[in-house]
């Protein structure tokens, strides 16, 4: 469908899948460099006639607005309502990246944390536990294109720990940087979660 080039409708949480599909489509149509900014609006050359420049500008602007139209047609209203502020496809593309990349990486980190803490419960069959793990691995596989940025996410999430300390059930124990003092435990940090001495607890 020329008006809806890919089947994935961007709703926010599925940004990574949408990004992957849309990137492939734009590259296939030789329009990728417009959204990256490597192919900006043409500038009139000194030896170019007005008509020639007008034709080149019209061709570029047609491609630019065709991309903006596609973005609108393959996203939900709560997303595409923002596109009216943009005249350039690159602006809309960058806006989407700034809005949803951080959220998707946070979702990745949450899935990794869930898998890390996942344990077979008493009375739970192996098949049930395997299905539970497969479910989370499946969700993680969907966000695979951004795995290379996970280290950056961990740094960012660590920075935000103190800001959102009461908003998540996930617990991270961090070893204290202060050297242990065996003769005086009162000076050593105490974990408020497990009540052991030698580390602190933060929630994000």
C-alpha positions in Angstrom: 0.0 0.0 0.0 1.7 3.3 -1.1 0.1 5.2 1.7 1.2 2.6 4.4 4.5 1.1 3.3 5.1 -1.2 6.3 2.6 -3.2 8.4 3.9 -2.1 11.9 2.0 0.8 13.3 4.1 2.9 15.7 2.5 3.2 19.1 5.6 4.0 21.2 6.6 0.7 23.0 7.1 -1.0 19.6 9.5 1.7 18.4 12.5 -0.6 17.9 10.5 -2.9 15.6 9.1 0.1 13.7 12.5 1.7 13.4 14.0 -1.5 11.9 11.2 -2.0 9.4 11.1 1.7 8.4 14.9 2.0 8.0 14.9 -1.0 5.7 12.0 0.5 3.6 13.6 3.9 3.3 16.9 2.5 2.2 15.1 0.3 -0.3 13.5 3.5 -1.8 16.8 5.4 -1.7 15.3 7.9 0.8 17.4 7.0 3.8 19.8 10.0 3.4 16.9 12.4 3.7 16.0 11.4 7.3 19.7 11.3 8.3 20.3 14.8 7.0 23.0 13.7 4.5 20.7 14.7 1.7 19.4 18.2 2.7 17.2 20.5 0.7 19.1 21.6 -2.4 20.7 25.0 -2.7 20.8 26.9 -5.9 24.0 26.7 -7.8 25.6 29.9 -9.3 25.2 28.7 -12.9 21.8 27.2 -12.4 18.6 28.7 -13.8 15.6 29.5 -11.7 13.5 26.8 -13.4 16.2 24.1 -13.0 16.6 24.9 -9.3 12.8 25.0 -8.8 12.5 21.5 -10.3 15.2 20.1 -8.1 13.7 21.7 -5.0 10.3 20.4 -5.9 11.6 16.9 -6.3 13.4 16.9 -3.0 10.4 18.5 -1.2 8.1 15.9 -2.7 10.2 13.1 -1.3 10.6 14.8 2.1 6.8 15.2 2.5 6.1 11.7 1.2 8.2 10.4 4.1 6.3 12.7 6.6 3.0 11.4 5.2 4.2 7.8 5.7 5.2 8.6 9.3 1.7 9.9 9.9 0.0 6.9 8.3 1.9 4.3 10.2 1.7 5.7 13.7 -1.2 6.1 16.2 -2.8 9.5 16.7 -1.0 10.1 20.1 2.3 9.8 18.2 1.6 11.5 14.9 -0.2 14.5 16.5 3.4 15.9 17.0 4.3 15.7 13.3 2.4 18.9 12.5 5.3 20.9 14.1 7.8 19.5 11.5 8.5 20.6 7.9 11.4 18.2 7.6 11.3 14.4 7.7 14.6 14.4 9.5 13.1 16.5 12.3 10.3 14.0 12.8 12.7 11.1 12.7 15.0 12.7 15.3 12.0 13.5 17.4 10.9 9.9 17.5 14.4 8.7 18.4 14.6 11.1 21.3 11.1 10.2 22.6 11.3 6.4 22.4 14.9 5.2 22.4 15.4 5.8 26.1 12.1 4.2 27.0 12.9 1.1 24.9 16.3 0.7 26.4 14.8 1.0 29.9 12.4 -1.7 28.9 15.4 -3.8 27.8 17.1 -3.3 31.1 13.9 -4.3 33.0 13.7 -7.5 31.0 17.3 -8.4 31.7 16.8 -7.7 35.4 13.6 -9.9 35.5 15.5 -12.8 33.8 18.4 -12.3 36.3 16.1 -12.7 39.3 13.8 -15.4 37.8 13.9 -18.6 39.8 11.9 -21.8 39.6 9.3 -21.6 42.4 8.4 -24.4 44.7 5.8 -26.6 43.0 6.4 -25.1 39.6 7.1 -27.7 36.9 10.1 -27.5 34.6 7.8 -26.9 31.6 6.1 -24.0 33.3 9.4 -22.4 34.3 10.8 -22.9 30.8 7.7 -21.3 29.3 8.0 -18.3 31.7 11.7 -17.8 30.7 10.9 -18.2 27.0 8.3 -15.5 27.3 10.8 -13.0 28.6 13.5 -14.0 26.2 11.0 -13.6 23.4 10.3 -10.0 24.6 14.0 -9.3 24.8 14.7 -10.7 21.3 12.3 -8.1 19.9 14.5 -5.3 21.2 17.7 -6.9 19.9 18.7 -4.0 17.5 19.7 -1.8 20.4 21.7 -4.3 22.4 24.9 -2.4 21.6 23.7 0.5 23.8 22.9 -1.5 26.9 26.0 -0.4 28.7 25.0 3.2 28.2 21.6 2.4 29.5 23.0 0.9 32.7 25.1 4.0 33.4 22.0 6.2 32.8 19.8 4.1 35.0 22.4 4.1 37.8 22.4 7.9 37.7 18.7 8.0 38.0 18.5 5.6 41.0 18.3 8.3 43.7 15.5 10.1 41.7 13.1 7.2 41.4 14.1 5.3 44.6 10.6 4.3 45.5 9.1 3.5 42.2 10.3 0.0 41.3 10.5 -3.4 43.0 13.9 -4.2 41.4 16.8 -4.1 43.9 20.4 -3.5 43.1 23.0 -4.0 45.8 26.1 -1.9 45.3 29.4 -2.6 47.0 30.6 0.3 49.1 33.6 2.1 47.7 34.9 2.8 51.3 37.4 0.3 52.6 36.1 -2.0 55.3 36.8 -1.3 58.9 36.7 -4.5 60.8 37.1 -3.0 64.2 34.1 -0.6 64.0 31.0 -1.9 62.1 29.2 1.4 62.9 31.3 3.1 60.2 30.5 0.5 57.6 27.4 0.9 55.3 24.5 -1.4 56.1 22.0 -2.7 53.5 18.5 -1.7 54.3 17.1 -4.6 52.3 19.0 -7.6 53.7 20.4 -5.8 56.8 24.0 -7.1 56.0 27.0 -4.9 56.5 29.3 -4.0 53.7 27.1 -2.7 50.9 24.1 -0.4 50.3 20.8 -0.9 48.6 19.3 1.3 45.9 16.0 1.0 44.1 15.2 2.5 40.7 
